């Protein structure tokens, strides 16, 4: 190793690298220079890094003001709520609009066996009374002009209860039912399974049946109970 002093430019780069403020594009170049250097650049860099590691221990901790601490905690809580809301929204949208992807038979059997052995649905986790006011919940778009608001999802039976609103002239894509589907026309009317259904009419489609012509000329509001794993048809 040479005893010659490092150029000032390299010392400054070593200090910036240790502090983590060296631009990203320059970091890779600097690390290569350290690996190939024979002039003490590596030792100087490590010395700077050791000093930086000790800086935090030499500064007394300063507690934030109570008001500032409260605002920071509130901001963190709001961000967590937004992330949880975003995740739930995406999960609901995928559950209604996504076509199911069947796992390999061996994997499916192992998962089902583990569920049977380890999962015991607790009645205590289900609230005895559930209320969803008209002003509560969010409408998620399932297709152009067709949106749904999830009212309840039963994780045991894998069935969802939802309101579905169809705008005038809207059409819902053809699909096959993996489980029985029931719906009741609350407002307006629609065409489903070749039949015209008006306010107060009820329809049930058994598992394995298909809907190819679900549409509404004037718009409608439906109460639907079905499996979210319906198979979309091309």
C-alpha positions in Angstrom: 0.0 0.0 0.0 1.3 3.4 -0.9 2.0 6.0 1.9 1.2 8.9 -0.3 -1.8 10.9 0.9 -5.1 10.5 -0.9 -6.2 13.2 -3.3 -8.7 15.6 -1.7 -11.3 14.5 -4.3 -11.1 10.8 -3.2 -11.3 11.8 0.5 -14.4 13.8 -0.1 -16.0 10.9 -2.1 -15.1 8.5 0.8 -16.7 10.8 3.3 -19.8 11.2 1.2 -20.0 7.4 0.6 -19.8 6.8 4.4 -22.5 9.3 5.1 -24.7 7.8 2.4 -25.0 11.0 0.4 -22.9 10.0 -2.6 -25.2 10.0 -5.7 -26.4 6.5 -6.7 -24.7 6.7 -10.1 -21.3 7.5 -8.4 -21.6 4.8 -5.7 -21.0 1.8 -8.0 -18.0 3.6 -9.6 -16.6 4.4 -6.1 -17.0 0.9 -4.9 -15.0 -0.4 -7.9 -12.3 2.1 -7.1 -12.2 0.9 -3.5 -11.9 -2.7 -4.7 -9.0 -1.9 -7.1 -7.3 0.7 -5.0 -3.7 0.3 -3.7 -3.4 3.8 -2.2 -5.3 3.3 1.0 -8.7 4.4 -0.3 -10.4 1.3 1.3 -8.9 2.0 4.7 -9.9 5.6 4.6 -13.4 4.7 3.6 -13.7 2.2 6.5 -12.4 4.9 8.9 -15.0 7.3 7.8 -17.7 4.6 8.1 -16.6 3.8 11.7 -16.8 7.5 12.6 -20.3 7.8 11.0 -21.5 4.8 13.0 -20.4 6.5 16.2 -22.1 9.9 15.5 -25.5 8.7 16.6 -24.2 7.6 20.0 -22.6 11.0 20.7 -25.8 13.1 20.1 -28.3 13.2 23.0 -31.8 12.1 22.2 -34.3 15.0 21.8 -37.9 14.1 22.4 -40.4 15.8 20.2 -43.0 18.2 21.5 -46.2 16.4 22.6 -48.2 18.2 19.9 -45.7 17.2 17.2 -45.6 13.6 18.4 -49.4 13.4 18.3 -49.5 14.7 14.7 -46.8 12.2 13.6 -48.6 9.3 15.2 -51.9 10.4 13.7 -50.3 10.7 10.3 -48.9 7.2 10.6 -52.3 5.9 11.7 -54.0 7.6 8.7 -51.5 6.1 6.3 -52.0 2.6 7.8 -55.8 3.0 7.4 -55.3 4.1 3.8 -53.1 1.1 3.1 -55.6 -1.3 4.7 -58.5 0.3 2.8 -56.6 0.0 -0.5 -55.9 -3.6 0.2 -59.5 -4.4 1.1 -60.8 -2.5 -2.0 -58.5 -4.4 -4.3 -59.3 -7.8 -2.6 -63.0 -7.1 -3.1 -62.6 -6.1 -6.7 -60.5 -9.1 -7.5 -62.9 -11.4 -5.8 -65.8 -10.2 -8.0 -64.0 -9.7 -11.3 -61.2 -12.2 -11.3 -61.4 -15.5 -13.0 -60.4 -18.3 -10.6 -57.0 -20.0 -11.2 -57.1 -23.7 -10.2 -54.1 -24.9 -8.3 -52.4 -28.3 -9.1 -54.4 -31.2 -7.7 -51.7 -32.3 -5.3 -51.3 -28.7 -3.9 -55.1 -28.3 -3.6 -55.4 -31.6 -1.6 -52.6 -30.6 0.7 -54.1 -27.1 1.4 -57.6 -28.6 2.0 -56.1 -31.2 4.3 -54.3 -28.5 6.3 -57.4 -26.3 6.4 -59.4 -29.3 7.8 -56.8 -30.1 10.4 -55.8 -26.6 11.6 -58.7 -24.2 10.8 -61.7 -24.1 13.1 -63.9 -21.1 12.2 -64.8 -19.4 15.4 -68.3 -18.2 15.9 -66.9 -15.5 18.2 -65.2 -13.8 15.3 -68.6 -13.2 13.6 -70.5 -10.3 15.0 -74.0 -11.4 16.1 -75.6 -8.4 14.4 -74.3 -6.8 11.2 -75.6 -3.5 9.8 -74.6 -1.7 6.6 -76.3 1.6 6.2 -77.2 3.0 2.8 -74.5 5.6 3.2 -71.8 3.0 4.2 -69.7 0.8 2.0 -68.1 1.5 -1.4 -69.3 0.8 -4.9 -66.7 -1.0 -7.0 -66.9 -1.2 -10.8 -67.2 -4.8 -12.1 -67.6 -3.8 -15.7 -68.6 -0.8 -17.8 -71.8 0.5 -16.2 -72.0 -2.3 -13.7 -70.9 -1.7 -10.0 -71.3 -3.7 -6.8 -71.3 -2.9 -3.1 -70.3 -5.8 -0.9 -72.6 -6.2 2.1 -71.3 -9.4 3.6 -68.8 -12.2 2.8 -69.0 -15.6 4.6 -65.5 -17.1 4.7 -66.9 -20.5 5.6 -69.4 -20.9 2.8 -67.5 -18.6 0.4 -70.6 -16.8 -0.5 -71.1 -13.0 -0.8 -74.1 -10.9 -0.4 -73.9 -7.7 -2.5 -75.9 -4.9 -4.1 -75.3 -4.7 -7.9 -76.3 -1.6 -9.9 -76.6 -1.8 -13.7 -76.7 1.5 -15.6 -79.1 1.9 -18.5 -77.8 0.0 -21.5 -75.2 -1.9 -19.6 -74.3 -5.5 -20.1 -72.5 -8.0 -17.8 -70.0 -10.4 -19.3 -71.0 -14.1 -19.8 -70.1 -16.3 -16.8 -70.5 -19.7 -15.3 -71.6 -20.2 -11.7 -69.3 -22.3 -9.5 -72.1 -22.2 -6.8 -75.8 -21.4 -6.9 -76.6 -17.7 -7.5 -79.7 -15.9 -6.3 -80.8 -12.4 -7.0 -83.8 -10.2 -6.3 -84.7 -7.1 -8.4 -85.0 -4.1 -6.1 -85.4 -1.4 -8.7 -85.9 -1.2 -12.5 -85.6 -4.3 -14.6 -83.1 -6.5 -16.5 -82.9 -9.4 -19.0 -81.3 -12.5 -17.6 -81.4 -16.1 -18.8 -83.7 -15.1 -21.6 -86.3 -13.8 -19.2 -87.3 -10.2 -18.5 -87.2 -9.6 -14.7 -88.9 -6.5 -13.1 -88.9 -5.0 -9.6 -89.9 -7.7 -7.1 -88.9 -10.7 -9.3 -86.6 -13.4 -8.0 -84.1 -15.6 -9.9 -81.9 -18.5 -8.9 -79.2 -20.2 -11.0 -77.8 -23.5 -9.9 -74.1 -24.4 -9.8 -72.7 -25.1 -13.3 -75.3 -23.0 -15.1 -74.3 -20.1 -17.3 -75.5 -16.5 -17.9 -74.9 -15.2 -21.4 -77.3 -12.3 -21.7 -77.4 -10.3 -18.5 -78.3 -6.7 -19.5 -80.5 -3.8 -18.5 -82.1 -1.3 -20.9 -83.3 1.2 -18.3 -81.0 0.3 -15.4 -81.7 -1.7 -12.3 -80.6 -2.5 -8.7 -80.2 -6.1 -7.7 -79.6 -7.9 -4.4 -77.3 -10.8 -5.2 -76.1 -13.8 -3.2 -73.5 -15.8 -5.0 -69.9 -17.1 -5.0 -67.3 -14.6 -5.9 -65.4 -17.3 -7.9 -67.7 -17.4 -10.9 -65.9 -18.3 -14.1 -65.8 -15.6 -16.7 -66.5 -16.9 -20.2 -64.9 -15.5 -23.3 
